[in-house]
Amino acid sequence: MVKRFEYVLHATTERHADELKLIIWEGYADDTYRKPFEEANQVTVSPTEAGTGDEMFALMRESDGKNYDMVSASSDLPRRLYDAGLLAEIDTTKLSNYNKLYDQFKTPDYITFDDKLYGVNCAWGPTIVLYNTEEITTEPTAWNALLDEQYTGKIATWNYPIQIAQYALLLDPKPANPYELTDEQLAQVKDIPVRQRPLVRKYWDLGGEVAELFKNKVIVIADGWSWITLQTRAAKLDVQEVVPSEGVTGWSDSWCISKNAQNYDLALKWADWMIGDEGQIGITEVMNYSITNKDAAATLTPERQQELRLTDVEAEYAKIHMWRFIPAYDEKWVPLWNEATQG
Amino acid sequence: MANIATEAGDASSSSSGGRRDRSALILLAGPLGWMTVFYLVPLSILLVHSIWSVEYPEIDHTPTLANFRTFFTTSLYPTILLRTVTMAALVTAGAMVLGYPLAYFLAKRVRRHRELLLMLVVFPLWSSYLVRVFAWKSLLGTSGILNTFLVWSGIVQEPLTVLLYSKWAMYITFLHVWLPFMILPLYTVLDRLPGTLLEASADLGAQGWRTFVRIVLPLSLPGLLAGSLSVFSLTMGDYITPTLLGGPGDQLIGKIVADQFGVANNWPLGATLIIPVLIIISLALFVSSLAGAMERRA
């Protein structure tokens, strides 16, 4: 009787060896690359979408990394996960596509700690401003457009404290590193979202919301990333995206594996798949992101390479102030953002 | 003979009284034990976090009052707390105004189909709370039913944007989802109110309003307070509705607390923020019990 009960308990709590649980940015588990992987490996991929890197961190911490195998961490996140002891080292010998990566994505500093690799870099891109071309006829070119009074009540902006860095690029003089801000600079930056708040209709949490807001004609301009542009276009709206001219922040996503993952080998296979040709081309089609696999990039047409910033990866990448780990993030950035947007 | 009988009667009643007390205690032990283990203990563990602090990335267990200092010195938290209390009070007032007539009507005026109408009041509770909130989101949007009607009928020229992502949207939604919690206790109490009292009052010459103020209202106070307490505390703690339907600057304390335990990774501060909420609700409970919410009225 007891044995039966134990068996039932065990069966309900144990995760099957054929399930891969991911924490992802929306779009990273699209059927285009998920289904072939599931079929080839006879497994199920169960994604959990998160709206911000903070959410991803919270999800990993809560369960001590046991509930998830992998997380698609942007460049600000892996260090926090590493410090919390939640990451497993990547065994690159098991990655068949690893050598096809551009050199700069093999062991970048945001996923390399103590000379060991803790992530597999698969995509990158800038923060963009997107707008409805039917409502806005003169093309906005700068982040300032989100602070323009003529769009009062029709602006949506991301509710994520790391955006402070993007706002910091509006400061005069512009900080060399928008992630290293002095207290004085932080106080100055705070004014910008405070000024913006009366103009904002909604602070959005999940990328999918933005497409909804555009579709219901609630907003005409927002910030986001390329996946959101494609989603909004899929909702039959004519939106255009623009990289802010003042300078732009961005993100570089890596697949990190949880130290307490149930399926380390399967996780490596997924990472390998996503940096492989099919996965990478899939990413360009589903999300319009820049990719990290040299060979896959070479298969694209020159126009497409131009669009995706792959003609000169090093130069294009260097233009973007990639999100990075900020030691004072919880202590200074989060309260500042909350005060500016909620107080 | 009669003496012996009464003596015997007394003896047996006192011993059975003792047995009743003991059985009462034994019966209570279960629920009390449950409450202690699954409510009081976790709550205490939670509250003790307020004297700790966060030393990235772990929690530092040396006692400190820093969080309380942060609460009082950062304008954000008292502002949001005030915003939350105001919203909760307004929603409670609105629920009273809307719920009382309905409960009175159901209890005193409806003879046939009373159970059916009662069920209709409870019916929304059968659907998920989230579904109802999303329903309001689509109802109140610029292309939603309400705005479409307003524009079509000519009442307004352009769709009203203030209906969504605003305090109004939150207020309407809160009222709608919490109204059954106000109606039901009120109905229960009003139902038990003897109709003969009202007739007697009328016979003695009291007009409808006087009867209401002098007789119905005081006797229905326990129900009114119980309903108000429910609506008030439900609104105090809510964070889904402000997140989905509120605009910038409309967030309530619930979300801030939830953020501390989630994305902001600052459990000590989150625990500290809970304390004012607990105090406010305890005060409300105390005032209500003074006014008789806890008593059983015949």
Interface residues (C-beta under 8 A of the other chain):
Chain A: T52 D54 E55 F57 A58 R61 R80 D83 A84 G153 R197 P198 V200 R201 K202 Y203 D205 N216 K217 V218 P327 D330 E331 V334 P335 N338 E339 T341 Q342 G343
Chain B: V54 Y56 P57 T74 S75 L76 T79 I80 G141 T142 S143 T161 L164 Y165 T243 G247 P248 G249 Q251 I256 D259 G262 V263 A264 N265 N266
